[in-house]
Amino acid sequence: MERMESDRGVVALAKALAGAPCRVLANFAVGGSNSDDMFANLEPALALKPHVVVAMIGTNNIYAKAWSADYSIASIKKSIDRIVQAGAVPVFLTVPPRSDATNS
């Protein structure tokens, strides 16, 4: 029997971390956004009362915005703190280092 999409990847990871069944919020940001954009859009997402919030962070902060590490970390921490305050488990994924903005 073929597994459902929801049984793979970050959803399975989030369920394992939070204890299934759970409500998982993942990939709610618009492509090309940065961590400040994510924080600005977090409240409507948290209104769904997720148990786990999964987000990939960092690439656009570094390559699109060229933010310093200190600024980027502070920006990301705001979202983590808000997610915890809302009672959800934050699962933040990073991407491997890239040599420049065109390599994947």
mmCIF file of the C-alpha atoms, coordinates in Angstrom:
data_MODEL
# 
_entry.id   MODEL 
# 
loop_
_atom_site.group_PDB 
_atom_site.id 
_atom_site.type_symbol 
_atom_site.label_atom_id 
_atom_site.label_alt_id 
_atom_site.label_comp_id 
_atom_site.label_asym_id 
_atom_site.label_entity_id 
_atom_site.label_seq_id 
_atom_site.pdbx_PDB_ins_code 
_atom_site.Cartn_x 
_atom_site.Cartn_y 
_atom_site.Cartn_z 
_atom_site.occupancy 
_atom_site.B_iso_or_equiv 
_atom_site.pdbx_formal_charge 
_atom_site.auth_seq_id 
_atom_site.auth_comp_id 
_atom_site.auth_asym_id 
_atom_site.auth_atom_id 
_atom_site.pdbx_PDB_model_num 
ATOM 1   C CA . MET A 1 1   ? 0.000  0.000  0.000  1.00 0.00 ? 1   MET A CA 1 
ATOM 2   C CA . GLU A 1 2   ? 1.366  3.408  -0.945 1.00 0.00 ? 2   GLU A CA 1 
ATOM 3   C CA . ARG A 1 3   ? 1.993  5.752  1.951  1.00 0.00 ? 3   ARG A CA 1 
ATOM 4   C CA . MET A 1 4   ? 0.156  9.041  2.074  1.00 0.00 ? 4   MET A CA 1 
ATOM 5   C CA . GLU A 1 5   ? 2.197  12.211 1.550  1.00 0.00 ? 5   GLU A CA 1 
ATOM 6   C CA . SER A 1 6   ? 1.425  13.276 5.123  1.00 0.00 ? 6   SER A CA 1 
ATOM 7   C CA . ASP A 1 7   ? 3.311  10.232 6.419  1.00 0.00 ? 7   ASP A CA 1 
ATOM 8   C CA . ARG A 1 8   ? 6.649  11.358 4.997  1.00 0.00 ? 8   ARG A CA 1 
ATOM 9   C CA . GLY A 1 9   ? 9.225  14.074 5.507  1.00 0.00 ? 9   GLY A CA 1 
ATOM 10  C CA . VAL A 1 10  ? 8.850  16.911 7.963  1.00 0.00 ? 10  VAL A CA 1 
ATOM 11  C CA . VAL A 1 11  ? 5.284  15.943 8.866  1.00 0.00 ? 11  VAL A CA 1 
ATOM 12  C CA . ALA A 1 12  ? 6.481  12.586 10.191 1.00 0.00 ? 12  ALA A CA 1 
ATOM 13  C CA . LEU A 1 13  ? 9.306  14.350 12.034 1.00 0.00 ? 13  LEU A CA 1 
ATOM 14  C CA . ALA A 1 14  ? 6.905  16.842 13.583 1.00 0.00 ? 14  ALA A CA 1 
ATOM 15  C CA . LYS A 1 15  ? 4.506  14.094 14.671 1.00 0.00 ? 15  LYS A CA 1 
ATOM 16  C CA . ALA A 1 16  ? 7.361  12.221 16.297 1.00 0.00 ? 16  ALA A CA 1 
ATOM 17  C CA . LEU A 1 17  ? 8.459  15.311 18.191 1.00 0.00 ? 17  LEU A CA 1 
ATOM 18  C CA . ALA A 1 18  ? 5.006  16.385 19.342 1.00 0.00 ? 18  ALA A CA 1 
ATOM 19  C CA . GLY A 1 19  ? 3.310  13.033 19.812 1.00 0.00 ? 19  GLY A CA 1 
ATOM 20  C CA . ALA A 1 20  ? 0.700  12.106 17.193 1.00 0.00 ? 20  ALA A CA 1 
ATOM 21  C CA . PRO A 1 21  ? -2.009 12.971 16.477 1.00 0.00 ? 21  PRO A CA 1 
ATOM 22  C CA . CYS A 1 22  ? -1.101 16.605 16.165 1.00 0.00 ? 22  CYS A CA 1 
ATOM 23  C CA . ARG A 1 23  ? -1.750 19.666 14.067 1.00 0.00 ? 23  ARG A CA 1 
ATOM 24  C CA . VAL A 1 24  ? 1.328  20.580 12.048 1.00 0.00 ? 24  VAL A CA 1 
ATOM 25  C CA . LEU A 1 25  ? 1.909  23.886 10.322 1.00 0.00 ? 25  LEU A CA 1 
ATOM 26  C CA . ALA A 1 26  ? 4.633  23.772 7.678  1.00 0.00 ? 26  ALA A CA 1 
ATOM 27  C CA . ASN A 1 27  ? 5.730  25.822 4.693  1.00 0.00 ? 27  ASN A CA 1 
ATOM 28  C CA . PHE A 1 28  ? 3.321  28.672 5.313  1.00 0.00 ? 28  PHE A CA 1 
ATOM 29  C CA . ALA A 1 29  ? 5.697  31.405 4.173  1.00 0.00 ? 29  ALA A CA 1 
ATOM 30  C CA . VAL A 1 30  ? 5.788  32.748 0.658  1.00 0.00 ? 30  VAL A CA 1 
ATOM 31  C CA . GLY A 1 31  ? 8.830  31.752 -1.371 1.00 0.00 ? 31  GLY A CA 1 
ATOM 32  C CA . GLY A 1 32  ? 11.508 34.400 -1.258 1.00 0.00 ? 32  GLY A CA 1 
ATOM 33  C CA . SER A 1 33  ? 10.563 35.630 2.188  1.00 0.00 ? 33  SER A CA 1 
ATOM 34  C CA . ASN A 1 34  ? 12.990 36.107 5.042  1.00 0.00 ? 34  ASN A CA 1 
ATOM 35  C CA . SER A 1 35  ? 12.728 35.652 8.793  1.00 0.00 ? 35  SER A CA 1 
ATOM 36  C CA . ASP A 1 36  ? 11.284 39.152 9.327  1.00 0.00 ? 36  ASP A CA 1 
ATOM 37  C CA . ASP A 1 37  ? 8.545  38.304 6.792  1.00 0.00 ? 37  ASP A CA 1 
ATOM 38  C CA . MET A 1 38  ? 7.896  35.031 8.581  1.00 0.00 ? 38  MET A CA 1 
ATOM 39  C CA . PHE A 1 39  ? 7.441  36.802 11.923 1.00 0.00 ? 39  PHE A CA 1 
ATOM 40  C CA . ALA A 1 40  ? 5.066  39.317 10.316 1.00 0.00 ? 40  ALA A CA 1 
ATOM 41  C CA . ASN A 1 41  ? 2.896  36.447 9.027  1.00 0.00 ? 41  ASN A CA 1 
ATOM 42  C CA . LEU A 1 42  ? 3.095  34.265 12.122 1.00 0.00 ? 42  LEU A CA 1 
ATOM 43  C CA . GLU A 1 43  ? -0.008 35.396 14.028 1.00 0.00 ? 43  GLU A CA 1 
ATOM 44  C CA . PRO A 1 44  ? -2.598 34.178 11.501 1.00 0.00 ? 44  PRO A CA 1 
ATOM 45  C CA . ALA A 1 45  ? -0.741 30.865 11.335 1.00 0.00 ? 45  ALA A CA 1 
ATOM 46  C CA . LEU A 1 46  ? -0.675 30.524 15.126 1.00 0.00 ? 46  LEU A CA 1 
ATOM 47  C CA . ALA A 1 47  ? -4.418 31.214 15.200 1.00 0.00 ? 47  ALA A CA 1 
ATOM 48  C CA . LEU A 1 48  ? -4.771 27.694 13.770 1.00 0.00 ? 48  LEU A CA 1 
ATOM 49  C CA . LYS A 1 49  ? -3.384 26.443 17.108 1.00 0.00 ? 49  LYS A CA 1 
ATOM 50  C CA . PRO A 1 50  ? -0.728 24.106 15.711 1.00 0.00 ? 50  PRO A CA 1 
ATOM 51  C CA . HIS A 1 51  ? 1.107  21.694 17.965 1.00 0.00 ? 51  HIS A CA 1 
ATOM 52  C CA . VAL A 1 52  ? 4.226  21.968 15.805 1.00 0.00 ? 52  VAL A CA 1 
ATOM 53  C CA . VAL A 1 53  ? 5.485  24.680 13.461 1.00 0.00 ? 53  VAL A CA 1 
ATOM 54  C CA . VAL A 1 54  ? 8.044  23.570 10.867 1.00 0.00 ? 54  VAL A CA 1 
ATOM 55  C CA . ALA A 1 55  ? 10.000 26.202 8.950  1.00 0.00 ? 55  ALA A CA 1 
ATOM 56  C CA . MET A 1 56  ? 13.109 26.329 6.791  1.00 0.00 ? 56  MET A CA 1 
ATOM 57  C CA . ILE A 1 57  ? 15.184 29.388 7.567  1.00 0.00 ? 57  ILE A CA 1 
ATOM 58  C CA . GLY A 1 58  ? 18.327 31.245 6.713  1.00 0.00 ? 58  GLY A CA 1 
ATOM 59  C CA . THR A 1 59  ? 18.934 31.205 2.975  1.00 0.00 ? 59  THR A CA 1 
ATOM 60  C CA . ASN A 1 60  ? 17.082 34.395 2.077  1.00 0.00 ? 60  ASN A CA 1 
ATOM 61  C CA . ASN A 1 61  ? 18.459 36.202 5.126  1.00 0.00 ? 61  ASN A CA 1 
ATOM 62  C CA . ILE A 1 62  ? 21.975 35.494 3.921  1.00 0.00 ? 62  ILE A CA 1 
ATOM 63  C CA . TYR A 1 63  ? 21.771 35.567 0.136  1.00 0.00 ? 63  TYR A CA 1 
ATOM 64  C CA . ALA A 1 64  ? 18.855 37.886 -0.656 1.00 0.00 ? 64  ALA A CA 1 
ATOM 65  C CA . LYS A 1 65  ? 19.244 40.334 2.222  1.00 0.00 ? 65  LYS A CA 1 
ATOM 66  C CA . ALA A 1 66  ? 22.938 39.925 3.115  1.00 0.00 ? 66  ALA A CA 1 
ATOM 67  C CA . TRP A 1 67  ? 22.058 40.364 6.788  1.00 0.00 ? 67  TRP A CA 1 
ATOM 68  C CA . SER A 1 68  ? 24.683 39.944 9.465  1.00 0.00 ? 68  SER A CA 1 
ATOM 69  C CA . ALA A 1 69  ? 24.586 36.763 11.524 1.00 0.00 ? 69  ALA A CA 1 
ATOM 70  C CA . ASP A 1 70  ? 23.616 38.752 14.627 1.00 0.00 ? 70  ASP A CA 1 
ATOM 71  C CA . TYR A 1 71  ? 20.622 40.358 12.913 1.00 0.00 ? 71  TYR A CA 1 
ATOM 72  C CA . SER A 1 72  ? 19.518 37.120 11.293 1.00 0.00 ? 72  SER A CA 1 
ATOM 73  C CA . ILE A 1 73  ? 19.717 35.173 14.562 1.00 0.00 ? 73  ILE A CA 1 
ATOM 74  C CA . ALA A 1 74  ? 17.762 37.859 16.448 1.00 0.00 ? 74  ALA A CA 1 
ATOM 75  C CA . SER A 1 75  ? 15.104 37.896 13.740 1.00 0.00 ? 75  SER A CA 1 
ATOM 76  C CA . ILE A 1 76  ? 14.725 34.110 13.794 1.00 0.00 ? 76  ILE A CA 1 
ATOM 77  C CA . LYS A 1 77  ? 14.672 34.037 17.614 1.00 0.00 ? 77  LYS A CA 1 
ATOM 78  C CA . LYS A 1 78  ? 11.630 36.349 17.652 1.00 0.00 ? 78  LYS A CA 1 
ATOM 79  C CA . SER A 1 79  ? 9.641  33.727 15.744 1.00 0.00 ? 79  SER A CA 1 
ATOM 80  C CA . ILE A 1 80  ? 10.896 30.849 17.889 1.00 0.00 ? 80  ILE A CA 1 
ATOM 81  C CA . ASP A 1 81  ? 9.973  32.720 21.064 1.00 0.00 ? 81  ASP A CA 1 
ATOM 82  C CA . ARG A 1 82  ? 6.497  33.541 19.735 1.00 0.00 ? 82  ARG A CA 1 
ATOM 83  C CA . ILE A 1 83  ? 5.862  29.936 18.650 1.00 0.00 ? 83  ILE A CA 1 
ATOM 84  C CA . VAL A 1 84  ? 6.865  28.650 22.103 1.00 0.00 ? 84  VAL A CA 1 
ATOM 85  C CA . GLN A 1 85  ? 4.706  31.315 23.760 1.00 0.00 ? 85  GLN A CA 1 
ATOM 86  C CA . ALA A 1 86  ? 1.761  30.065 21.679 1.00 0.00 ? 86  ALA A CA 1 
ATOM 87  C CA . GLY A 1 87  ? 2.320  26.549 23.028 1.00 0.00 ? 87  GLY A CA 1 
ATOM 88  C CA . ALA A 1 88  ? 3.693  24.950 19.868 1.00 0.00 ? 88  ALA A CA 1 
ATOM 89  C CA . VAL A 1 89  ? 6.966  23.152 19.246 1.00 0.00 ? 89  VAL A CA 1 
ATOM 90  C CA . PRO A 1 90  ? 9.214  25.014 16.790 1.00 0.00 ? 90  PRO A CA 1 
ATOM 91  C CA . VAL A 1 91  ? 11.136 22.831 14.335 1.00 0.00 ? 91  VAL A CA 1 
ATOM 92  C CA . PHE A 1 92  ? 13.445 25.024 12.307 1.00 0.00 ? 92  PHE A CA 1 
ATOM 93  C CA . LEU A 1 93  ? 15.456 23.477 9.493  1.00 0.00 ? 93  LEU A CA 1 
ATOM 94  C CA . THR A 1 94  ? 18.484 25.074 7.911  1.00 0.00 ? 94  THR A CA 1 
ATOM 95  C CA . VAL A 1 95  ? 20.038 24.519 4.537  1.00 0.00 ? 95  VAL A CA 1 
ATOM 96  C CA . PRO A 1 96  ? 23.616 23.441 3.929  1.00 0.00 ? 96  PRO A CA 1 
ATOM 97  C CA . PRO A 1 97  ? 26.112 26.226 3.248  1.00 0.00 ? 97  PRO A CA 1 
ATOM 98  C CA . ARG A 1 98  ? 26.309 27.380 -0.351 1.00 0.00 ? 98  ARG A CA 1 
ATOM 99  C CA . SER A 1 99  ? 29.318 28.896 -2.052 1.00 0.00 ? 99  SER A CA 1 
ATOM 100 C CA . ASP A 1 100 ? 27.251 31.653 -3.665 1.00 0.00 ? 100 ASP A CA 1 
ATOM 101 C CA . ALA A 1 101 ? 23.671 32.664 -4.348 1.00 0.00 ? 101 ALA A CA 1 
ATOM 102 C CA . THR A 1 102 ? 23.431 30.639 -7.572 1.00 0.00 ? 102 THR A CA 1 
ATOM 103 C CA . ASN A 1 103 ? 24.577 27.222 -6.344 1.00 0.00 ? 103 ASN A CA 1 
ATOM 104 C CA . SER A 1 104 ? 22.179 24.806 -4.732 1.00 0.00 ? 104 SER A CA 1 
# 
